[in-house]
Amino acid sequence: MKKMVFGALCLIVVVMSFFLIKIPTYVELNNLIIVEGIGVECNHNNYKLYLKEVIPTKDDTGITYKYRVYDSDDFNSIDKSYKKMENNSQKKIFYKDAKYVITNCTKSQEIIDYFKIDPNYIEHTKNDIETEIKKK
């Protein structure tokens, strides 16, 4: 009797763990924008977002990297700017491992908090953000 109760409890725990543990959906690498850097331009309470995608390509000599920069329109929040970019993209955006942030905003912590990232460095510049992100 004790073995049946123990077995039933184990079965319940296993079944409940499937409901509690979220397994991420599989995304093919070709359907993913891997973000290396994030640029945010602030102009009078408007935000323009830039994402620098790294595209690894394999050839006979090894892996080479190409880059592409995506940009959004001006919006009054980072969230709206990102959501518009996400909706316009046919690929899923992966930014959790972004290496750097380039901005002209006075408060870069707002960017870090929104994306929930830990970049290697944050660069504040007075130059054009799009030019700066393309140089990196």
N, C-alpha and C positions, 0 to 999 in steps of 0.2 A: 504494500500500500504506500509506504514511504517513497519507494522508487517511482511509482506512478505520479505522485504529487511533485517530486523533484523534477521528473522529466517534463511534466506539464509546465512547471514554473520556468524551466530552461527554455522551453519552446516559446512561451509568452515573452520572455526577455529577448530572444532572438528576433521574433516578429516585431516587437516594439522598437528594437534598434533600427530596423529598416525605415520606420516612420520618423525617428529622431535624427538619424544621420543623413545629411544631404550629400548625395553623390553628384558631383558636377557632371553636366551633360558633355558628351564627347564632341569636340570641335576639331575638324580637320585643319592642319597647319596652313593649308592654302586658303582657308576661310577665316583667317585670324590676322588682325593688324597688331603686330608686336611693337609697342611704343617704347622707344629708347629715351626720348626726351619730351617734355611738356613745356610749351611756351604760353604765357598768359600776358596779354597786353591790356592795360587799364587806361581808359580814356573817359573822364567825367562820369563815373559810375557805370560805365559800360565795359564789358569784357569781350575780348576776342581771343579764341583759343587756337593754339597750334599743337599738333601732335606729329612727332617725327617717327616714322615707321622704319624699322630695320628689316630688310628683306634678305635673308641668307640664301645664297645659291651655291649649289655644289657643282664643281667641274673637276677636270682631271688634276689640277694642281691643289685642290682642297676646297675650302669654303670661302667664298667671297661675299661681301656685303654691299647691297645697294640701299639707297635711302629714298624716302618719299615723305613730303611734308603735307599734311592736311590742315586746312584752316576753316574756321567757322565765321559766321557773320557776327556783328556786334549785338550783344544782348545785355540786359541789365543784371544778369547773374551768371556765375560760372556754370551753374546747373542747367540753365536754359541753353547756353552755348554748347555744352557737352551733349545734351539730349538732342539738339538739332543735328549735331555732327553724327551722333550715333544713329539717328533715324535716316540720315542721308547715306550712310555707309551700308554696303551690302555684306560687309564682313563684321565679325564680332571684334570689338576693341579690347585688347589686353594691355593694361597700363600699370599693373601692380608692381612690375619690376623696372619701372622707369628709373633711369640712372641720374637724371638731372632735371632741374626746373629753371627756366629762364623767364624773368618777368621784369616789368617796370613798375609793378604795384608796390605800394609801401608796406603792405601786410602779406608776406608770402605764406604765413601760417594758415591763412584761409584756403589757399590752394592745397597745401599738404593735408589739411583736415578734410577737404572735400574728396580728394582722391584716395585718402588713407594710404599714402605711400611714405617711404623712407628713402629719399633720393641721396646719392653720394654727395651732391653739392647743389646749392641754390645760387644762381647768379642774378644779381640785380644790375640792370643796364639802362642807360638812357638812349641807347641805339635802337634801331628797328628790330623788333623781336623776331620777325620772319627771317631776316638776314642773319641774325645771331644763331638761330636754331639750325639754319642750313650749314653754317660754318663748323658746327660741332661734329 
